[in-house]
Structure formats: structure tokens, C-alpha cells
Amino acid sequence: MALKGDDIKQHSDRKSCWVVIHGGVYDVTDFLDSHPGGANVILRCAGKDATDDFESVHSAELLTEALPASALQGHIDPAELNTLGDLKGNPGESISQSDDGAPPPLSTLINLHDFEKVAQQFLPANAWAYYSSAADDEFSKKMNAYAYQKITLRPRILRKVQAVDTTTSILGHKVSLPVYMSPVGIAKFAHPEGECALAAAAGKEGLVQVLANSASFPIERVMEERTSPSQPLFAQLYVNKDISKSVDLVKRAVKAGARSIWITVDSPVVGKREMDERMNLSFTAQDSDAKGQGVAKVAASSISPFIDWSILSWIRDLTDLPIVIKGIQCVEDAVLAYEHGVQGIVISNHGGRSQDTAQSPLLTLLEIRKFAPALLDSKMQIFIDGGIRRGTDVLKAIALGATAVGLGRPFLYSLSAGYGEDGVRRMLEILRHEIESNMTFLGATSLQELRPEMVNTARLERDMIGSVKL
């Protein structure tokens, strides 16, 4: 049935909310309160064409998964689309342009900081706020990066390094670099292909991708973008307040072919990301109880804060895949994770996005070296993320005992400005060159030759706790 614009405009409030997506007119009234992003995200689109808003975050498959067939009321006459008016706050409208309106050629970007600068210019304002924001005063976010600067290198000379080998193994899967794609939510904010573009780039560059719990695309779709059936993909899990949803997610990931489950535990509640919240004040103005809630807070409202170490037994009842705990922030919990038999841990403070003034992950790695060095020689792999922007950062972490490092924001930034997969591969090309050249400077022909004595940690060790009780 063809509907007129005036018919659709009459359904523009909480009592009767219709939206237009790809020409289809959907009654989403009954879905408002169950929308993970909050009702007001939909209500601001009520009676309007929400296609651009929907496409900036979701894949088309979500419509049939989230809404019953009865929600489709008909289709709008194409000639009537312009009568609905523009949607204020459309992410595409806030893109700032360079002088000629185009992003710089990829060849002119020469480090990861360049990608961040371009992303800030070309990302929609609300996407930039969601990606780049951190908790409170963003002290932890800044210190994550600064910790690497406090460690200096001790190069060796005349070592006759003719070639370097940057390969390693992550949970039994060979990778070309000691780098993996950290789980990053709503990658479609950055590029229409989102996590699918990341999967394609990961396959061509020989990396592992950890798919976010809040990915824009379903895991089955992302799996299709791999370059070969053997390309590993890991699945992130936030434990839902409704445990049945987490059961379904794990089973779905296993069925789709995920090779491990990474349980994120450092955000039992969402940090106060003020930039994100300020950007979204106008989007939630219709509901006084929701004012100031940013994208992160509404998207993560279903995370359960009521879990403990027993969650590992629950996971093992569902799958025998390797389990990684993401969010270790002190040596005591690293030891507990080892005692509970996980296959890996991620030392992480969530990129400074959860609790501000939490210590830097690199400092936690030094704690492990000092107070629980046996963990570094165990079968449990140790990963680290947060603030890594240079090849030298990667090598410092590896020299101190990490198996590999995770990058999150840089992958999102490299997707932006329309770069997509090409941007991701260019960013990795830069990082790969920095890793290889600095291995040569250090006199190391392989990652296994990177040793603690190649770095000077004295300045960072001054910040380390004096003693712990294990």
C-alpha cells in the first residue's frame, strides 16, 4: 500500500510512532521501550524518513530480526519523500569539509595520528564524540599513551639484521603482526561497511579481529567478508542482565564459527563520557529522565553488573572455545584469571572510557612482571590495549611480555572519511613499517628476540605500587 507523507506525519509521537526506512513505513510504537539505544533515538525520527539515521548504525538485516512482519504498514510514494522534511541531527549533516570538500589522499597520511585528525574533521559530530570520548577528565585516556613515552628504548648495534620476522600466534592462530583489532562498537558510524570492512582488511593483512558485542552487523554477515574460511574471528561478550540473551549470543557465535570468546568485565556500568553525553543532550530532550545520556550509556544499559568469577563456569557449559578475560587492571586479578584457567587476559582500562584515573595498562604489565612473573612463562597469553599509536609502543609491550597488542580507535579512524578497507590497510602498512624498522634498530630479527633489557622502565616504575598481597 502506497502511503502519503501527510499520513505518516500523523504518527510522530510515543502513542503512535511510524518511521520510514528504505521506503518502507514501519510502526515501531511497541518497539520503543525495548530499543537498546533508548526510545528517544527513535522518537526524534518519528513521522520522518529515518533511513540515513538507521543506516549510520545498523545493517538492513536488523529490520527483520527486531520487528515483526506486522510492523510494516506499507511503502511511501517516492514522490512524497521530500514532504517529510529533513531529519535534524542527521549524522551526515555535521560533517565538516576541507577546502575542496574531499579527504586527503591516503598516501599523504604518514602516521596513526594523521588518521585521527582526518576522522575528527570528517566523522559526524556524534560519531566523533562516541568514538573519541573517555571518562570524566579523560586522565586515564591520556596516561595510557603517556606511559609508553615514559619507557625508553635501548637499541643494540652491529647485529647484522638482514630481515625481521613479525609473525606470532594468538590463541593458536598465526598472525603477521603482534597486533589485533580490539572490539569496537558501532563501526558503521565510521563507514557504511563497518565491521565487514575490518574483516576484509584483517584477512588481507593477516590479522585477527575481535567482533564487538555491539557490532553494526551480525556475526554471520561479518564472517562472509573473510578472505578465507580459515581466517580467525573472535567474539566479544558483555554479559546481559537478561542472561538468556547472552546464552543466545554465545551459541550464535559458536555456530557462526567464532574461534574464541572474549568476556569484557571492566565496564559493569558505563563511565561518564562527558563529550558523548553533551553531544546527545538534544537527542534526549523529550525525556527528562534521559537527559545527558550519550550513545555509550544507552547502548550499554543492558550490561549486567552482577557477575563474578563463576561466570567462567557458565561460559564453559556453553562452549569449549578458548576464553579470554578483557579488562584486567591489577596483578591480583591477573593471578585470579590464571587460577581460573582462562586461555588469555587483556590488560585494559577500556581505553580510559570506564573509570577515570585507573592506572595505565602498561603499568599493570609491569606489576605482573614484578609480582607474578610466572604468568609471563605460562600458557595463558597476555594481551594489552590502550594508547598504542606507534610501532615503538607495540615493541615495548612485546619486550615486556605481552603476546600481542589491541588497537581500537585507530581502526575506526582509518575507516572514516570514506576510506573504508583501503584506509585500514594503509594504516596497517604504516604501523607494519614502524614495527619492522624499529626491530632493526633494536637488533632483533624476530619478536622472540625482544627482551626486557631492550627497554628502560625506570621512569614508569616510579608510579608502581610498592607491594601487593597475592
N, C-alpha and C positions, 0 to 999 in steps of 0.2 A: 504494500500500500504506500502510495506517494503522499508525503505529508508536507504541509506548507510551513514556512518559517513562523508565522503567527501562531500556528497550533503548538509548535514546540516551545515557544517563548512563554506560554501559559503555564508550563511545568518547570518553574525556576526556583523552587524553594524546598524546604525539608519535607513538606507534606506531599509534594509530588515533584520529583526530580528526574528530568529527562536530559540526556546528553547525546550529541551526535558524534559518532566515531566512524570514520571512513564511509560516510554516507548513511550508515545505519543509525536508527534512532532507538536508544535504549532507555527503558525505565529502570533507574538504579535506586529508587526510593528505599527499597528493602535492603539494599546493599550498603547504604551509607554508614551505618554504625559498625559494620564488620570490615570496612575498608582498612587495611593495615596502616595506611597513611593518614587516617582520620577523615571524618565526614566533610570537613571544610575544604579539603583539597578537591573534592568532587563538587561541593556546593558552589564554589566560585566558577564552575563551568556549567552550572545548571541553566538549561534553556539555550545553550550555545554549542558551537562546534568545538569539541574538546579533542579533536584528532591530534593536533600538534602537542598538546599537553600530555596526552596519553602516550604518543609515540616517543616522547623525550625520555620516558621512564620504562615503559612496558613493551613486551613483544605482542604481536597480534594474537598468539595462541591463548593469551591470558583471558581474552573475552569469553571464549567458550568454556574455559576452566572455571572462571569466577562467577559467571552469570548463567541463570537457567535460560533455556530457549524461549521461554515466555517473556523474557525481558525485552526482546526485540519487538518494537511497536510498528516497524515499517522502515521506509527509507525516505530521506528528504529529496525533494525535487532538486536536481543540481542547480537549477536556475534560482532556487530560493536560498542557497547557502549564504550569499552575500547579505541577506536580510537579517542574519543572526548577529552581525556585528563582530568586531574583533574581541578576543578574549584578553582583558587586561592582565598583565603578568605573564603573558606567553613568554616562555624562556627565550625564544628566538628574537624577541624584540629588544632584549637588553644586551645583545652582542655589540661590543664596541669595534669599530673598524679602524684599520690602519689607513694611511693616506690614500692608497689605491684600492682599499676595500678588500684586500686579499692577504692571507697569512704569508709570512716569509717562506721562501723555498727551503725544503728540508736540508739541503746542502749547506745552508748558511747557519744552521744550528749546530754548535760545536761542543756543547756540554748539557747536562741534565737541567741545569738552572735555566738555560735558554728555553727549554720546553715549558717550564713553569711560567716564565714571563709571557710566552705566547698564550698559554692557557688562561692566564689572568685577563688578557686582552680580549680573547675570543670566546671563552666559555660564557654561557648565560650567567647572569649575576647570581641567581640562586644555586646554580650548579657549582660555581666557584666557591661560594660560601660553604656549601655542604662538603666539598672535597677538601678544601684547604683549612677549614676551621679546626681549632683544638679547644681543649677545656680551659675555662677561666681566663687567666692571663697568658696562656699558651707558653708557660715557662718550660714545661716538660718537652713540648714540641721543639723549642729552641735548643734545649740542653741535649736532646737526642743527637742532634747534628754536631753540637759543640764538643761533645765527648770524644768524637773521632778526631777533632782538631787538637785535643789535649794529648793525644798519643802521637808520638813522632816515630819515624822510620829510621832504621839503622842499616843502610844499604851495604852490601858486600861487593867488592870489585874484583876484576880479573878472574871471573868464574867461567868464562867461555860458554855463555848461554847462546846457543845457536837457534834454539826454538823452545817454546814453552807449551806445556800441556795444561789446559784449564778445565779439563773434564773431571767430574766427580760422580758420586752416586747418592741419590736421595731416596731413601726407603727402598733400595734395591733397583732403582731406575737410573740408568746412565744419563747424565745431562752434560751439555757442552760448557756450561759455566756454573760456578757455585752461587747461582742466583735463581730465585723462583718468583713467580707472580703471586704476591700476597692476595688474600681475598679482599676484593674491593667492591662495595655495593653500588648498585645503580650505575653501571658503567655506560649505559645508554645515554645518560646525561652528557657524556663527553662526545659520543659518536653513535650514529644510528645502529651500527653493528656491535657496539659494546663488547661484551664478553666473547662474542663469536670472533671478532677481530683479534682479540687477545689470544684465543685458542689457535687461530691460524698462524699468528706470529710465533707463538710458543712452539708449534710443530716445526716450522721452518728454521727456527733458531736453536732447536734442541733444548728447550726449557720445560719446566713443569709449571702448570697453572693450578692454583688453588681456587676453586669456584666459590664465590661468596654465597652465603645463606640468602642474601637479599639481591641476588643477581637479577638483571633485567630480563634474562632469557632462561627458560627451563633447561635443566642439565642435558636433556635428550637433544635439544637443539644445539647446544654448545658442542656436544660430542660429535655432531655431524660435521663440524668445521675443523676437526683434527686432520692432520695431513696423512695419518696412517692409523690403523686400529691399535697399534702398539703404543701410540702416544699417551703417556700417563696424564690423568687429570684427577686431582684430589678434591674432596668436597668439604666445605666448612659447615659446621653445625653450631647454631645457637640453640640452647635448649628452650623450647617454648613452654609458656605457662600451661598450655594445653598439651600435655605430653603425647597425646595421640598424634598430633601434627608432627612432632619430632620423630616419632616412630615411622610415620609415613615418609618423611623426608629421607631418613636413613635407608629405608627399604628401597625407595625410588633411586637413590644414589647408587646403591649396590647393584640394582637391576640394570641401571644405565651403564655400569662399568667403571665407576669410580674406584681408584686404587688405594685410597686411604680416607679416613675421616679425621678432620682437624676440628676439635672442640674448642671454641673460643670461650674463655672463662673470665676475662679481665673486665667485662662490662656487664655486671649483674644489674646495673642501672646505667642510664646514658649520662655521660658527662655534660656539663653545662657549656655547650659550644655557642658562645655568645654571638659570633658573626652569623652563624646559621640561624639562630633564633631571631636576631634583628631583621634579617632578610625576609623572614616568613611572618613577621608580625601582621602585615596587611592581609596575608592569606587566611589568617585565623580570626580576623576581627569580628566575624559574625558570631563567634562563640567565646564569651568572656572567660570561660574556664580553660580555653586552649591558647590564649594569647601568649605569644613568645615561643611557642613550641616549633622548633625547626624541623627540617626534613628528618634529621637523625633521630630526634626524640619520638616523633610519631611513628616512624618506620620500625623502631626498636621497642615499641611499647609492649610487645608480646613476649619479650625475653624474660625467662624465669630467674629471679634472684635466689630461689630456694633450692639450690643444688649443692652437693658436696662431693667428696671423692667417690661415693658409692655410685655416682653416675657412670663410672667406668664399667662397673659390673653390668649395668643396664645396657650399655652400648655393646658389650661383648655377648650379651644374649641375642643381639640382633645381627651381628656380623663378626667374622674373624679377620676383617681387614685391619691393617696397622692403624693404631690410634696415636694421634699427636695432640698434646695439650698446648693451646696457644694462649699466652698471657702470663707466663712465669715472670715474677718481678723480684724474687729474692732467692737466695741459695736454699733456704729451708724448704720452699715449695718445689724447687728443682729436685731435691733429695726425695721428697714425698712422691713426686711423679715417677721417679725411678723405682721406688719401692712398690708402687702400684703397677709396675710392669708396662708402662707405655713405651711405644717404639720411638717417640720423639717428643721434644718440647720446643716451643718457640718462646725465647726470651723477648718480651714485648710489653710496652705500656700503651699499646693501641695507638701508636703514633702521637702520643700526648693528648688523645681525644677523650680519655676517660677521667682519670684523676690527675689534676694538675699538681705539679711538684713531685710526682712519682719519679723515682730515680731513673736514669737512662739505662736502657738495656745493656749497653756496653759495660757499665759499672756492675750490673748483675753478673755478667760473664766473668769479670774479674773476681767477684765474690766466689763464684763456683771454682775458679782456678785456685783460690787461696784456701777455702774451707772444705771443699768437696772435690778435689782433683780427680778422684777415681771415676767420677761421672764422665770425664773427658776421654777416658780409655774404655768406657763401657760400650755395649751395643746400642744404647739409647743415643740417637742422634740429636744434636743441639743446633737449633736454628735461631736466628736473631733478625729483628727488623727495627725500623725506626730511625730516620735521619740519614740514611745511606744515600749519598749522591755522587760519590766518586769511586773510581776503581781502587784508589788507595784505601777508602773506607772498607771495601769488600776484603781486601787483603789483610788489613789489620784484624778484622773479625776472624778470618780463617786462621791467621797466625796464632790467635789466642784460643783456638779450639773449636770454633763454630764449624759445622758441616757446610752450611750454605746460608745466604742472607736473603731476606724477603724485601721486595720493593712494592709499595702500594701506590701512593700518589703519583710517582713518576710515570707509571704505566697509564694512568688516567690522563695525565697532562699530555703524554705523547699521542694519545688518541684524538685529542681536541683539535680544533681549527680545521676540521675536515681531513686530518692526516690519516686517521684510521690505522689499519695494519701497517702501512708504509711508515707512519710516524713511530710506531712501536719498534719496528725493525731498525730504523735509523737510530733511535735512542739506544737500542742494544748494541748496535755497531760501535757507537761512541764508547759505551761502557766496556765492551769487549776489548777495544783498543787500549783503553786506560788500564785495564787489568793486565793485559799482556805486556805492555811496555813497562809497567811498574814491577812486574815479576822479574823482568830482565834487569832493572835497576837493583833489585834486591838480591840478584844472583840465584834465583830459584827457577828450575826448569819445570817443576810441577807443583801442584797445590800441596802435595805431601811434604815438600821441602820447605814450606813456610813454617817457621819455628817462632816460639815466643821471644827468643833473643833477638829477632829481627825488628822488634818494636820496643820503644821506651814508654812504659806506662806510668812512670813515677808521678807525673802531674795529676793523672786521673785517680791514682791510688790514694792520694791525699783526701779524696772525697769518700773513700770506702769506710764502711762500718768497722769498728775496732775488733769486735768479736761476735760470734753467734753461738747458739746452743743447738746442736743437731741431735 
